[in-house]
């Protein structure tokens, strides 16, 4: 016979991977901005435009999502 699971679905240990993932989008966006500036200053305008488009698409595709669970 399998034991019953409790109704409380609260995690027993705090998750540590969530804060790391929340920094991924801003860090990637910052890296794209720095790359665009460096490429633009060195005369590689086509590459700067390409990196800017990729960085903008990444920023638009990976927005912040907030989930709220309401208990009654």
C-alpha distance (Angstrom), angle and dihedral (degrees) to the residues before:
residue distance angle dihedral
X1 . . .
X2 3.81 . .
X3 3.81 118.5 .
X4 3.78 117.7 -111.8
X5 3.76 118.2 -109.9
X6 3.80 118.6 -126.1
X7 3.78 119.7 -106.7
X8 3.79 91.0 -126.5
X9 3.80 105.4 89.7
X10 3.80 95.5 -173.3
X11 3.78 112.3 138.3
X12 3.78 113.7 -108.6
X13 3.81 93.7 -145.6
X14 3.80 125.7 37.8
X15 3.79 114.5 -108.7
X16 3.77 114.9 -116.1
X17 3.80 99.0 -176.3
X18 3.81 95.9 70.5
X19 3.84 97.8 70.0
X20 3.79 90.4 49.1
X21 3.79 92.1 52.6
X22 3.79 92.0 47.4
X23 3.83 89.7 61.9
X24 3.81 93.5 51.4
X25 3.82 97.4 82.2
X26 3.83 97.9 45.6
X27 3.80 91.5 44.2
X28 3.80 92.4 50.1
X29 3.80 90.9 47.1
X30 3.80 91.1 50.5
X31 3.80 90.9 49.7
X32 3.82 90.3 51.6
X33 3.81 91.9 50.3
X34 3.80 91.4 49.7
X35 3.80 90.8 47.4
X36 3.82 91.7 50.2
X37 3.81 91.8 50.6
X38 3.80 93.5 47.6
X39 3.80 93.3 45.6
X40 3.79 91.3 46.3
X41 3.79 93.2 50.5
X42 3.80 92.8 48.4
X43 3.81 93.3 52.7
X44 3.80 99.6 -104.4
X45 3.79 96.4 125.2
X46 3.82 96.2 156.6
X47 3.79 91.3 54.2
X48 3.82 90.4 45.4
X49 3.80 90.4 54.0
X50 3.81 91.3 48.5
X51 3.80 93.2 50.2
X52 3.81 90.0 45.9
X53 3.80 91.8 53.1
X54 3.79 92.0 47.9
X55 3.81 91.9 47.1
X56 3.80 92.2 47.4
X57 3.79 91.6 49.6
X58 3.77 90.9 48.7
X59 3.79 91.7 49.8
X60 3.80 91.6 49.5
X61 3.80 94.2 45.8
X62 3.80 97.8 47.2
X63 3.76 106.0 49.1
X64 3.78 125.0 158.8
X65 3.79 114.2 -83.2
X66 3.79 120.6 -160.7
X67 3.79 120.8 -166.1
X68 3.79 119.8 -164.3
X69 3.80 121.1 -165.6
X70 3.79 113.2 -159.9
X71 3.78 117.5 -159.6
X72 3.77 121.1 -160.9
